[in-house]
Amino acid sequence: MSDIEAILETGAAAAVEMAASAMAQRGESVGKCANCGTSMIGAYCAVCGQERDTHRRSVWGLLKVFFEDFLSFDSRILRTAFALLFEPGELAIAFRQGRTRRYVPALRLYFFVTLIFFLTLSATNIALVQFNLEITTQKFFTDRQGNVLVETNGKVSPMQGLKADAKGHVYLTGSNELHVPVPAIKADGSITNNVRIRPYFFLPINSASVRISPAVRRTVARMKAEASADATKGKPDWVQQTAFKTILSLEDNPAALNGALTTWIPRVLFLLLPLSALLLALFYIRQRRDFYLVDHLILALNIYSFAFVMFLIAAGLMQLLPGEAVAWLTLAAISFYVLVSMKRFYGQSWLWTGVKFAAVSGVYFLFLFLPAMGAVLALSVFGGNIG
């Protein structure tokens, strides 16, 4: 301990003794610190920091303290929930201003909301996402006049503006002359299968909306037989094998990827949090003296927490309303929340806030969110996590 520190400590102890003496002269009770023996004039010792309260209580006293703490914690949760849902940016502003005792910490709130979200989905047997196979079988051929016809799932229709020669080569027509070959179409009667995988969010696992139709099952069976025949001629590469395995898994179970996606999405979104904070810091770099990186991070945590609350509400609404309408409403609610949060937290004009909101949203979705979700899907499909 340096001489200056010793002098300060001695001076503090002397000041405490003088204050204790004055209080004793006025008839007030002054106790001694159980740790260092210094007179205590408050709830804590001014010298060593020892708490006056020893927490030795009767059973009734312990129950009283428990209920007081519980009600205090409960009111804190209610204040936090109200601020999160109806006061965009308030939690981040409170953190920046040092009003942290009123609300649940941002990181704890984020973990709590995400835990409730995934536990609710699990308890209600609702899948985060399921995939429905939509396979369109097409056969191109020509009539005697060289017109190109296409048979789609048993229905024949002409292809306008196309002609084919005797070998089945297809061309675009114009000015009554054949020109511009179309190599993607071969009008020789061969069958092509166009596979489309359509996602369905927040629906019960194996619900009627996502069940595979018998026609699709027959097509997958034919594709499987063709793939087996091709395998005898030459072994397909790993990517083709994995893709076909995924298609077969989705045929049996539209929720085959749900488990892997539920595992990876929370992890990836958590990794996106600091990147989101860095993105906000970049667009508000001129205010770097007023806003530290941790301030941007707290705002990002609150926005993510609100988004998970909206996803939970959307999961309930999708059981009653069309999924597409609910998705657009959810996106609109989150976008409005982010815009107002940025306006209140950074305090800039609506014009500048709107411009930065559009720029931040565009960069986030194009360069952070979409690549991250692509990585999640790749990890789920090619990581051997197909359920």
N, C-alpha and C positions, 0 to 999 in steps of 0.2 A: 504494500500500500504506500502511495506517495505521501509526502508531507501535506500537500494540498488536500488530498482525500481525507487524511486523518483530521486536519483542521475542520473540514466541512462536516465530518461525522460528529466530531466533538461539539461543534456549534449547534448541529441539529439536536443532539441529545440535550444540550443546555437549554435550547429554546423549548423543547418539550417539557422539561422540568419546570421552567418558569410558567408555561401555560397551565400545567397541572397544579402548581401551587396557587395560581390565581383562581382556578376552578374550585379547589378545596376551600379557599377562603370564602367563596360564595355558597358553600354548603353542598356542592355537587360531588357525586361519587367518582372517585378516580381510582382505577385499579392498576395492578402491576402486570407487565408482560410476562407470561409464563415461560417465555423462551430466553429473554435477555434481562428481565428485571426492570426495564425502563417503564416509567409511568405511561399509561395508555389513556389518551384523551379522545379516542375515536374507535371505530370498528376494527382498525388495524394498527399495529405498532408502527410509529413513524420512523423507528430506527432499523428494525429487522424485518418488518412486514408481517409478523405473526398475527393471525386472526384472533380477535377477542373471543368469539364464539367457539366453544369446544365441541359443539354438536352432540353433547351428552344430554339426551332427552328421554322422557318417558315414552311408552308406546303411543299414548294419545298425542304427545307432542310430535312424534315422528309422523303419525298419520296426518296431522295438521300441516306440517311442512310439505309432506308428499302432495296433498291436494292443492296447496298453494302453488307449488312448483308446476304441477300438472296443468292447473288452470292458466298459469302464466305462459307455459309452453303452448297450450292450446290456443290462447289468444294470439300468440306470436305466429302460429301457423295460419290462423284465419286472416290476420293482417297481411301476411305474405301472399296468401292465395288471392286476396282481393286486389292487392297491388299488382300481382303478376297478370291477372286476367283483365283488370279494368283501368289500370294506370300504366300504360306502356312507358318504359324507361325509368319508372320510379325506383325500382330496386337498384339499378345501376347508379342513379343519381344519389340515393341514400348512401351507397357504399363510398362514392367519391366525396360526399360531404361528411363522412364519418358517423352517420346515423345507422350503425350496424346492429345495435341491440334490439331494434324493433322487429327485424326480419330474420328469417332463416338464411344462413350463408348460401351464396349462389351455387357453389359446387355441391353442397349437400342437397340443395333443392333440386338440382339437375339429376343427381343420382336417385333421389326419392321419386321424382316424376317418371323417369324412365323405368324404374323398378315396378311402379304401379301399372304402367302401360303394358309391359310384357307379361306381368303376372295376370292382369285382367284378360289379355288375349289367351293365355294358357288355360285359365280357369273356365272361360266361356267356349273353348274349343274353336276359336276364331283364328284363322291363318293370317299372318302378315301379308302374304301374297301366295296365290296359286296360279297355275298356268294351264290354259285350255289349248289343246292342239286343234288348229283349224287347217285341214289339208284340202287343197283344191287340186283335183285330178283333171288334167287337160290333155286332149289329143288333137293334134293339128293334121288336116288332110285337105285334099283338093277335090273339086268336082270336075266335070268334063271340060268346063270353060276355063279352068285354071284359077277359079276363085278359091280363096283360102277359107276353110271352115274350121271352127273350133268346137269341140265337144267338152263342156265343162260339167262334171258330175252328172253325165247322162243327157245334158241339154245341148243341142246343136244350134249354133248361130254363125252367121257370116262375119268375117273380119273385113271391115270397110277399108278401102285404100290399099289392099294387099293383093298381089298376084303371085302365082308359083309356077315354076317350069316343070318339066316332066320328071326331074330328079328331086323335086320337093324343095328347091331353093326358093326362098321367099324374097320379094322385092316390094318396095313402096312404089305406087303408081302415081303418075302425074302427066298431064297433057297427053293421055292415051299412049304413053310410052313406059316401058319397064325401065326402072332405074333405082338406085340406092338399095343395095342388098340388105336384108335383115337377118344376120347370122344367128340371132337369138331364137328364131323360130324355124323349125324344120318340119315342113308339111309332108311328112312321109308316113303318117299314121302312128308314130311312136308316142308313148304316154309319158308325160312329165308330171311330177308331183311338186306342188308349191306348198311348203310347210310354213305356217304362220303360228307363232306362239303368242297368245294373247294373255296378258296378266289380269288377274282379278284380286283386288285388295279388300281385306277385312270382311271376308265372307266365311261362314262355317266350313270346316274342312269337309271336302267331298260333298258340298251342297249341289243341288240340282243345276245351278247356274254354270258350274264348272265341270260337270261330268262329261266324259268323252262320248261322242255319239257312236252308234254301231258302225256307221259308214266309215268314220275315221279309224275305228279299230280294224276294219277289214283292209283299209289302205295301208295301215301300219304293218299288218301281217304280211301283205304282199311286198312291202318294202323290205321287211325282214328276210323274206325268202330270196328276194333279189340280192340283198347284201350277202347272204350266205353263199349264193351261187358265185358272186364276184370274189368272195374270200377264197374260194377254191382255186381261182385263177391267179390271184395276187393279193397278198395281205394288205388291207387298207391301212393308211397311216393312223397314228395315234389320235390326231384331232378328229378324223372322221369316226373312229371307233367311239370316242368319248361323246361326240355329238349324237350319234345314233343311240348310244346307251341312254343319254338324257331323254331322247324322244320316247324310247321304250319305257323309261321310268315314269314319264309324265302320262303315258297312255294308261299305265296301271294306277297311278296316284298323282293327280294334279298338284298335290301339296308336297311332292317329292323334294323340292328345293327349299321348302319353307323352313325346315329346321336349320339348315346351313345358313340361310339368309338371316334368320333370327339371331344366329350366333355372331355373324360377321358385321351386320349393319350397326349395332351399338358400338362396336369397337372402332369401326371406320369413322362413324360420326364423332366419336370422342376425339379421334386424331384430327378431325377437321376443325375442332374448336380453336386451337391456337392459330391455325392457318386463317380462319375467319377473323380472329383478332388482328393478325398481321395485315389482312386485307383492309380492315377498317382503319388501322393505323396509317396505312399507305395513303388512303384517300383523305385522311385528316392530318397529314404530316405537318401542315402549317400550324396546327394546334398542339404540336408535340410537347410544348412546355406546360400546357394545361392538362393534357390527357396522357397518362402513362399507358404502357402496353397492358398492364393489369386492368386498367379502366375499360379498355376495349374488350378484354377477355371477359370481364364481368357482364358487360352488355351482351356479348355473344352467348354466354351461358344462359342468361335470362331469355333471350330469343329462342334458343334451342328448347328450353324448358316449356315455354309457351307453345312451341310447335308440337311437342309431344302431347300436351294437353289437348290441342286441336285434333291431333291424330286419334286420341282416345275418344273424343266426341264424335269424330267422323266414323269411327268403327261402329258406334252405336247407331248413328243415322243411316249408315249403309244397310242396316237390317230392315229399314223402313222405306228409304227413298232410293231412286236410281243412283248408281255409283258415280256416274259421270258428273251429275249435278252436285253431289256431295264433294267430289274432288275439286271442282271449280270453286265452290264456296269456301272450302278449307284453304285453298291457295290464296283466295282473295283476302280471307281473314288474316292469314299469316303475313301477307304482303302489307296490308294496312297497318298491322301491328309494328312491323319493322320500320315502316316509314315514320309513324308517329314517335316511335322510340328514338330514332335517329334525330328527329326534330327536337324533342324535349331534352335529350341527353347532350347533344352538341350545341344546341342553341342557335343554329344558323337559320336563315330565312327559308320559307317553304320552297322557293325556287331552287336555291342551292341544294337543299336537302333532297328535293325530287330528282335533280340531276345526279347527285351522288348515289341516291338509292337505286336508280336505274343502272348506273355504271357498276356499282357493287354487286347488284343482283345478277347482271349479265356475266361478269367475270366469275362470280361464285358458281353459277350453274354450269357454265361452259368449261371452266378450267379446274374446278374443285369437285363439285357435287357429281356431275355426270361421269368424269373419269373414276371417281371413288366408287360409284355404284357399278360401273363396268368392272372394276377390280373385284368388287364383292361377288358379282355374278360369275366371273371367271374362277374365283376361288371356290365358289360353291359347286360349279360344274366340273372343273378340271382338278379340283383338290380331292376328289374321291369322297365328297361329302353328300352324295345323292342318297336320300333316304328311301 
